[in-house]
Amino acid sequence: MGDACLRTMMRPTPPNSPIRPQQHYIHYSFAFSIIRYRLVFCWCIWNM
């Protein structure tokens, strides 16, 4: 299951594909950065 998913993500996508792995990577990294900043913000308020 994981190998197939990884193989699908590593496979080069055609130019006419609506979804590209780079866009997925940017979207997920952006979401994780928002979650990380929110956790740090809550941690700072909790310590105040």
C-alpha distance matrix in Angstrom:
0.0 3.8 5.5 5.3 6.3 8.7 9.9 10.7 12.5 14.3 15.4 19.1 19.7 22.9 25.9 26.1 22.6 23.3 20.4 20.0 17.8 21.1 22.0 18.8 19.4 23.0 22.3 20.1 22.5 25.4 24.0 23.4 26.9 28.4 26.8 28.0 31.5 31.7 30.9 33.5 36.0 35.7 36.0 39.2 40.7 39.9 41.8 44.8
3.8 0.0 3.8 5.5 5.1 6.1 8.5 9.8 10.6 12.1 14.1 17.7 18.7 22.2 24.9 25.6 22.1 22.7 19.4 18.5 15.7 18.7 19.9 16.7 16.7 20.4 20.1 17.5 19.5 22.7 21.6 20.6 24.0 25.8 24.3 25.2 28.7 29.2 28.4 30.7 33.4 33.3 33.4 36.5 38.2 37.5 39.3 42.2
5.5 3.8 0.0 3.8 5.4 5.0 6.0 8.5 9.8 10.3 12.0 15.7 17.3 20.8 23.8 24.8 21.6 22.8 19.7 18.4 15.7 18.7 20.5 17.7 17.5 21.3 21.6 19.4 21.1 24.4 23.8 22.9 26.0 28.1 27.0 27.6 31.1 31.9 31.2 33.3 36.0 36.2 36.3 39.2 41.1 40.5 42.1 45.0
5.3 5.5 3.8 0.0 3.8 5.4 5.0 6.1 8.6 9.8 10.4 14.1 15.1 18.3 21.4 22.0 18.8 20.1 17.4 16.5 14.5 17.9 19.4 16.7 17.4 21.1 21.1 19.4 21.6 24.6 23.9 23.6 26.8 28.6 27.7 28.8 32.0 32.7 32.4 34.7 37.1 37.3 37.7 40.6 42.3 42.0 43.7 46.5
6.3 5.1 5.4 3.8 0.0 3.8 5.4 5.1 6.3 8.6 9.9 13.3 13.8 17.3 20.0 20.5 17.0 17.8 14.7 13.9 11.6 15.0 16.1 13.2 13.9 17.6 17.3 15.6 18.0 20.9 20.2 20.0 23.2 24.9 24.1 25.3 28.5 29.1 29.0 31.3 33.6 33.9 34.5 37.3 38.9 38.7 40.6 43.2
8.7 6.1 5.0 5.4 3.8 0.0 3.8 5.4 5.1 6.1 8.5 11.9 13.4 17.1 19.7 20.9 17.7 18.7 15.4 13.7 10.7 13.6 15.6 13.0 12.8 16.6 17.1 15.3 16.9 20.2 20.1 19.4 22.3 24.5 23.9 24.6 27.8 28.9 28.6 30.6 33.1 33.7 34.0 36.6 38.6 38.5 40.0 42.7
9.9 8.5 6.0 5.0 5.4 3.8 0.0 3.8 5.4 5.1 6.0 9.8 11.6 15.1 18.1 19.4 16.6 18.3 15.5 13.7 11.4 14.6 16.8 14.8 14.9 18.6 19.4 18.1 19.8 22.9 23.1 22.7 25.5 27.7 27.3 28.1 31.1 32.3 32.2 34.1 36.6 37.3 37.6 40.2 42.1 42.2 43.7 46.3
10.7 9.8 8.5 6.1 5.1 5.4 3.8 0.0 3.8 5.5 5.3 8.5 9.1 12.5 15.5 16.3 13.2 14.7 12.1 10.8 9.2 12.8 14.4 12.5 13.5 17.0 17.4 16.6 18.8 21.4 21.5 21.8 24.6 26.4 26.3 27.5 30.3 31.3 31.6 33.7 35.8 36.6 37.3 39.8 41.5 41.7 43.5 45.9
12.5 10.6 9.8 8.6 6.3 5.1 5.4 3.8 0.0 3.8 5.5 7.9 8.7 12.5 14.8 16.0 12.9 14.0 10.8 8.7 6.1 9.4 11.3 9.4 9.9 13.5 14.2 13.5 15.3 18.1 18.5 18.7 21.2 23.3 23.4 24.4 27.1 28.4 28.7 30.6 32.7 33.7 34.4 36.7 38.6 39.0 40.6 42.9
14.3 12.1 10.3 9.8 8.6 6.1 5.1 5.5 3.8 0.0 3.8 6.4 8.8 12.5 14.9 16.9 14.4 16.1 13.3 10.5 7.9 10.3 13.2 12.0 11.7 15.1 16.6 15.9 17.0 20.0 21.0 20.8 23.0 25.4 25.7 26.3 28.9 30.6 30.8 32.3 34.7 35.9 36.3 38.5 40.6 41.0 42.4 44.7
15.4 14.1 12.0 10.4 9.9 8.5 6.0 5.3 5.5 3.8 0.0 3.8 6.3 9.6 12.6 14.4 12.2 14.7 12.6 10.2 8.9 11.7 14.2 13.6 14.1 17.1 18.5 18.4 19.8 22.4 23.4 23.7 25.9 28.1 28.5 29.4 31.9 33.4 33.9 35.5 37.7 38.9 39.5 41.7 43.6 44.2 45.6 47.9
19.1 17.7 15.7 14.1 13.3 11.9 9.8 8.5 7.9 6.4 3.8 0.0 3.8 6.7 9.2 11.7 10.2 13.0 11.4 8.7 8.5 10.5 13.0 13.4 14.1 16.5 18.2 18.8 20.0 22.2 23.7 24.4 26.1 28.2 29.2 30.0 32.2 33.9 34.7 36.1 38.1 39.6 40.4 42.3 44.2 45.1 46.5 48.6
19.7 18.7 17.3 15.1 13.8 13.4 11.6 9.1 8.7 8.8 6.3 3.8 0.0 3.8 6.5 8.3 6.5 9.4 8.4 6.5 7.9 10.1 11.6 12.3 13.9 15.9 17.1 18.2 19.9 21.6 22.8 24.1 25.9 27.6 28.7 30.0 31.9 33.4 34.5 36.1 37.8 39.3 40.4 42.2 43.9 44.9 46.6 48.5
22.9 22.2 20.8 18.3 17.3 17.1 15.1 12.5 12.5 12.5 9.6 6.7 3.8 0.0 3.8 5.5 5.5 9.1 9.7 8.7 11.1 12.7 13.8 15.1 16.9 18.4 19.5 21.1 22.8 24.1 25.5 27.1 28.7 30.2 31.6 33.0 34.7 36.1 37.5 39.1 40.5 42.1 43.4 45.1 46.7 47.8 49.6 51.3
25.9 24.9 23.8 21.4 20.0 19.7 18.1 15.5 14.8 14.9 12.6 9.2 6.5 3.8 0.0 3.8 5.5 8.3 9.6 8.7 11.8 12.4 12.9 15.1 17.0 17.7 18.9 21.1 22.5 23.3 25.0 27.0 28.1 29.4 31.2 32.7 34.0 35.5 37.2 38.6 39.8 41.6 43.1 44.5 46.0 47.5 49.2 50.6
26.1 25.6 24.8 22.0 20.5 20.9 19.4 16.3 16.0 16.9 14.4 11.7 8.3 5.5 3.8 0.0 3.8 6.3 8.9 9.6 13.2 14.2 13.9 15.8 18.3 18.9 19.4 21.8 23.7 24.1 25.4 27.7 29.1 30.0 31.7 33.5 34.8 35.9 37.8 39.5 40.4 42.0 43.8 45.3 46.5 47.9 49.9 51.3
22.6 22.1 21.6 18.8 17.0 17.7 16.6 13.2 12.9 14.4 12.2 10.2 6.5 5.5 5.5 3.8 0.0 3.8 5.6 6.8 10.2 12.0 11.5 12.7 15.5 16.6 16.7 18.7 21.0 21.6 22.6 24.8 26.5 27.3 28.7 30.7 32.2 33.1 34.9 36.7 37.8 39.2 40.9 42.6 43.8 45.0 47.1 48.6
23.3 22.7 22.8 20.1 17.8 18.7 18.3 14.7 14.0 16.1 14.7 13.0 9.4 9.1 8.3 6.3 3.8 0.0 3.8 6.7 10.3 11.7 10.0 11.2 14.5 15.0 14.4 16.8 19.3 19.4 20.1 22.7 24.4 24.8 26.3 28.5 29.8 30.5 32.5 34.4 35.2 36.5 38.5 40.1 41.1 42.5 44.7 46.0
20.4 19.4 19.7 17.4 14.7 15.4 15.5 12.1 10.8 13.3 12.6 11.4 8.4 9.7 9.6 8.9 5.6 3.8 0.0 3.8 6.9 8.7 7.1 7.6 11.0 11.9 11.4 13.4 15.9 16.5 17.1 19.4 21.3 22.0 23.2 25.3 26.9 27.7 29.4 31.3 32.4 33.6 35.4 37.2 38.3 39.5 41.6 43.2
20.0 18.5 18.4 16.5 13.9 13.7 13.7 10.8 8.7 10.5 10.2 8.7 6.5 8.7 8.7 9.6 6.8 6.7 3.8 0.0 3.8 5.5 5.4 6.5 8.8 10.2 10.8 12.6 14.5 15.6 16.8 18.6 20.2 21.5 22.9 24.5 26.1 27.4 28.9 30.6 31.9 33.4 34.8 36.5 38.0 39.2 41.0 42.7
17.8 15.7 15.7 14.5 11.6 10.7 11.4 9.2 6.1 7.9 8.9 8.5 7.9 11.1 11.8 13.2 10.2 10.3 6.9 3.8 0.0 3.8 5.4 4.9 6.1 8.6 9.7 10.4 12.1 14.0 15.2 16.3 18.1 19.9 20.9 22.1 24.1 25.6 26.7 28.3 30.0 31.4 32.5 34.4 36.1 37.0 38.7 40.6
21.1 18.7 18.7 17.9 15.0 13.6 14.6 12.8 9.4 10.3 11.7 10.5 10.1 12.7 12.4 14.2 12.0 11.7 8.7 5.5 3.8 0.0 3.8 5.4 5.0 6.2 8.5 9.9 10.5 12.1 14.2 15.3 16.3 18.3 19.9 20.8 22.4 24.3 25.6 26.8 28.4 30.2 31.3 32.8 34.6 35.9 37.3 39.0
22.0 19.9 20.5 19.4 16.1 15.6 16.8 14.4 11.3 13.2 14.2 13.0 11.6 13.8 12.9 13.9 11.5 10.0 7.1 5.4 5.4 3.8 0.0 3.8 5.4 5.1 6.0 8.6 9.9 10.4 12.2 14.2 15.3 16.5 18.4 19.8 21.1 22.6 24.3 25.7 26.9 28.7 30.2 31.6 33.1 34.5 36.3 37.7
18.8 16.7 17.7 16.7 13.2 13.0 14.8 12.5 9.4 12.0 13.6 13.4 12.3 15.1 15.1 15.8 12.7 11.2 7.6 6.5 4.9 5.4 3.8 0.0 3.8 5.5 5.1 6.1 8.5 9.8 10.5 12.2 14.1 15.4 16.5 18.1 20.0 21.1 22.5 24.3 25.7 27.0 28.4 30.3 31.7 32.8 34.6 36.4
19.4 16.7 17.5 17.4 13.9 12.8 14.9 13.5 9.9 11.7 14.1 14.1 13.9 16.9 17.0 18.3 15.5 14.5 11.0 8.8 6.1 5.0 5.4 3.8 0.0 3.8 5.4 5.2 6.0 8.4 9.9 10.5 12.1 14.2 15.3 16.2 18.2 19.9 20.9 22.3 24.1 25.7 26.7 28.4 30.2 31.3 32.8 34.7
23.0 20.4 21.3 21.1 17.6 16.6 18.6 17.0 13.5 15.1 17.1 16.5 15.9 18.4 17.7 18.9 16.6 15.0 11.9 10.2 8.6 6.2 5.1 5.5 3.8 0.0 3.8 5.6 5.2 6.0 8.6 9.9 10.5 12.3 14.3 15.2 16.4 18.3 19.9 21.0 22.4 24.3 25.6 26.9 28.6 30.1 31.6 33.1
22.3 20.1 21.6 21.1 17.3 17.1 19.4 17.4 14.2 16.6 18.5 18.2 17.1 19.5 18.9 19.4 16.7 14.4 11.4 10.8 9.7 8.5 6.0 5.1 5.4 3.8 0.0 3.8 5.6 5.2 6.2 8.7 10.0 10.7 12.4 14.2 15.5 16.7 18.5 20.1 21.2 22.8 24.4 25.9 27.3 28.6 30.5 32.0
20.1 17.5 19.4 19.4 15.6 15.3 18.1 16.6 13.5 15.9 18.4 18.8 18.2 21.1 21.1 21.8 18.7 16.8 13.4 12.6 10.4 9.9 8.6 6.1 5.2 5.6 3.8 0.0 3.8 5.4 5.0 6.1 8.5 9.9 10.5 12.1 14.2 15.3 16.4 18.3 19.8 21.1 22.3 24.3 25.8 26.7 28.6 30.4
22.5 19.5 21.1 21.6 18.0 16.9 19.8 18.8 15.3 17.0 19.8 20.0 19.9 22.8 22.5 23.7 21.0 19.3 15.9 14.5 12.1 10.5 9.9 8.5 6.0 5.2 5.6 3.8 0.0 3.8 5.5 5.1 6.1 8.7 9.9 10.3 12.2 14.1 15.2 16.3 18.1 19.9 20.8 22.4 24.3 25.4 26.9 28.7
25.4 22.7 24.4 24.6 20.9 20.2 22.9 21.4 18.1 20.0 22.4 22.2 21.6 24.1 23.3 24.1 21.6 19.4 16.5 15.6 14.0 12.1 10.4 9.8 8.4 6.0 5.2 5.4 3.8 0.0 3.8 5.5 5.1 6.3 8.8 9.9 10.7 12.4 14.3 15.4 16.5 18.5 20.0 21.2 22.7 24.3 26.0 27.3
24.0 21.6 23.8 23.9 20.2 20.1 23.1 21.5 18.5 21.0 23.4 23.7 22.8 25.5 25.0 25.4 22.6 20.1 17.1 16.8 15.2 14.2 12.2 10.5 9.9 8.6 6.2 5.0 5.5 3.8 0.0 3.8 5.4 5.1 6.3 8.6 10.0 10.6 12.4 14.4 15.3 16.6 18.4 20.1 21.3 22.5 24.5 26.1
23.4 20.6 22.9 23.6 20.0 19.4 22.7 21.8 18.7 20.8 23.7 24.4 24.1 27.1 27.0 27.7 24.8 22.7 19.4 18.6 16.3 15.3 14.2 12.2 10.5 9.9 8.7 6.1 5.1 5.5 3.8 0.0 3.8 5.4 5.0 6.0 8.6 9.7 10.4 12.2 14.1 15.3 16.3 18.3 20.0 20.8 22.5 24.5
26.9 24.0 26.0 26.8 23.2 22.3 25.5 24.6 21.2 23.0 25.9 26.1 25.9 28.7 28.1 29.1 26.5 24.4 21.3 20.2 18.1 16.3 15.3 14.1 12.1 10.5 10.0 8.5 6.1 5.1 5.4 3.8 0.0 3.8 5.4 5.0 6.1 8.5 9.8 10.5 12.1 14.2 15.2 16.4 18.4 19.8 21.1 22.7
28.4 25.8 28.1 28.6 24.9 24.5 27.7 26.4 23.3 25.4 28.1 28.2 27.6 30.2 29.4 30.0 27.3 24.8 22.0 21.5 19.9 18.3 16.5 15.4 14.2 12.3 10.7 9.9 8.7 6.3 5.1 5.4 3.8 0.0 3.8 5.4 5.2 6.1 8.6 10.0 10.4 12.3 14.2 15.4 16.6 18.2 20.1 21.3
26.8 24.3 27.0 27.7 24.1 23.9 27.3 26.3 23.4 25.7 28.5 29.2 28.7 31.6 31.2 31.7 28.7 26.3 23.2 22.9 20.9 19.9 18.4 16.5 15.3 14.3 12.4 10.5 9.9 8.8 6.3 5.0 5.4 3.8 0.0 3.8 5.5 5.1 6.2 8.7 9.8 10.6 12.2 14.3 15.4 16.3 18.4 20.2
28.0 25.2 27.6 28.8 25.3 24.6 28.1 27.5 24.4 26.3 29.4 30.0 30.0 33.0 32.7 33.5 30.7 28.5 25.3 24.5 22.1 20.8 19.8 18.1 16.2 15.2 14.2 12.1 10.3 9.9 8.6 6.0 5.0 5.4 3.8 0.0 3.8 5.4 5.1 6.2 8.6 10.0 10.5 12.4 14.4 15.2 16.6 18.6
31.5 28.7 31.1 32.0 28.5 27.8 31.1 30.3 27.1 28.9 31.9 32.2 31.9 34.7 34.0 34.8 32.2 29.8 26.9 26.1 24.1 22.4 21.1 20.0 18.2 16.4 15.5 14.2 12.2 10.7 10.0 8.6 6.1 5.2 5.5 3.8 0.0 3.8 5.4 5.1 6.0 8.6 9.7 10.5 12.3 14.1 15.4 16.7
31.7 29.2 31.9 32.7 29.1 28.9 32.3 31.3 28.4 30.6 33.4 33.9 33.4 36.1 35.5 35.9 33.1 30.5 27.7 27.4 25.6 24.3 22.6 21.1 19.9 18.3 16.7 15.3 14.1 12.4 10.6 9.7 8.5 6.1 5.1 5.4 3.8 0.0 3.8 5.5 5.0 6.2 8.5 9.9 10.7 12.2 14.3 15.6
30.9 28.4 31.2 32.4 29.0 28.6 32.2 31.6 28.7 30.8 33.9 34.7 34.5 37.5 37.2 37.8 34.9 32.5 29.4 28.9 26.7 25.6 24.3 22.5 20.9 19.9 18.5 16.4 15.2 14.3 12.4 10.4 9.8 8.6 6.2 5.1 5.4 3.8 0.0 3.8 5.4 5.2 6.1 8.6 10.0 10.4 12.3 14.4
33.5 30.7 33.3 34.7 31.3 30.6 34.1 33.7 30.6 32.3 35.5 36.1 36.1 39.1 38.6 39.5 36.7 34.4 31.3 30.6 28.3 26.8 25.7 24.3 22.3 21.0 20.1 18.3 16.3 15.4 14.4 12.2 10.5 10.0 8.7 6.2 5.1 5.5 3.8 0.0 3.8 5.5 5.0 6.2 8.7 9.7 10.6 12.5
36.0 33.4 36.0 37.1 33.6 33.1 36.6 35.8 32.7 34.7 37.7 38.1 37.8 40.5 39.8 40.4 37.8 35.2 32.4 31.9 30.0 28.4 26.9 25.7 24.1 22.4 21.2 19.8 18.1 16.5 15.3 14.1 12.1 10.4 9.8 8.6 6.0 5.0 5.4 3.8 0.0 3.8 5.4 5.2 6.3 8.6 10.1 10.9
35.7 33.3 36.2 37.3 33.9 33.7 37.3 36.6 33.7 35.9 38.9 39.6 39.3 42.1 41.6 42.0 39.2 36.5 33.6 33.4 31.4 30.2 28.7 27.0 25.7 24.3 22.8 21.1 19.9 18.5 16.6 15.3 14.2 12.3 10.6 10.0 8.6 6.2 5.2 5.5 3.8 0.0 3.8 5.5 5.1 6.0 8.7 10.0
36.0 33.4 36.3 37.7 34.5 34.0 37.6 37.3 34.4 36.3 39.5 40.4 40.4 43.4 43.1 43.8 40.9 38.5 35.4 34.8 32.5 31.3 30.2 28.4 26.7 25.6 24.4 22.3 20.8 20.0 18.4 16.3 15.2 14.2 12.2 10.5 9.7 8.5 6.1 5.0 5.4 3.8 0.0 3.8 5.5 5.0 6.3 8.8
39.2 36.5 39.2 40.6 37.3 36.6 40.2 39.8 36.7 38.5 41.7 42.3 42.2 45.1 44.5 45.3 42.6 40.1 37.2 36.5 34.4 32.8 31.6 30.3 28.4 26.9 25.9 24.3 22.4 21.2 20.1 18.3 16.4 15.4 14.3 12.4 10.5 9.9 8.6 6.2 5.2 5.5 3.8 0.0 3.8 5.4 5.2 6.4
40.7 38.2 41.1 42.3 38.9 38.6 42.1 41.5 38.6 40.6 43.6 44.2 43.9 46.7 46.0 46.5 43.8 41.1 38.3 38.0 36.1 34.6 33.1 31.7 30.2 28.6 27.3 25.8 24.3 22.7 21.3 20.0 18.4 16.6 15.4 14.4 12.3 10.7 10.0 8.7 6.3 5.1 5.5 3.8 0.0 3.8 5.4 5.2
39.9 37.5 40.5 42.0 38.7 38.5 42.2 41.7 39.0 41.0 44.2 45.1 44.9 47.8 47.5 47.9 45.0 42.5 39.5 39.2 37.0 35.9 34.5 32.8 31.3 30.1 28.6 26.7 25.4 24.3 22.5 20.8 19.8 18.2 16.3 15.2 14.1 12.2 10.4 9.7 8.6 6.0 5.0 5.4 3.8 0.0 3.8 5.6
41.8 39.3 42.1 43.7 40.6 40.0 43.7 43.5 40.6 42.4 45.6 46.5 46.6 49.6 49.2 49.9 47.1 44.7 41.6 41.0 38.7 37.3 36.3 34.6 32.8 31.6 30.5 28.6 26.9 26.0 24.5 22.5 21.1 20.1 18.4 16.6 15.4 14.3 12.3 10.6 10.1 8.7 6.3 5.2 5.4 3.8 0.0 3.8
44.8 42.2 45.0 46.5 43.2 42.7 46.3 45.9 42.9 44.7 47.9 48.6 48.5 51.3 50.6 51.3 48.6 46.0 43.2 42.7 40.6 39.0 37.7 36.4 34.7 33.1 32.0 30.4 28.7 27.3 26.1 24.5 22.7 21.3 20.2 18.6 16.7 15.6 14.4 12.5 10.9 10.0 8.8 6.4 5.2 5.6 3.8 0.0
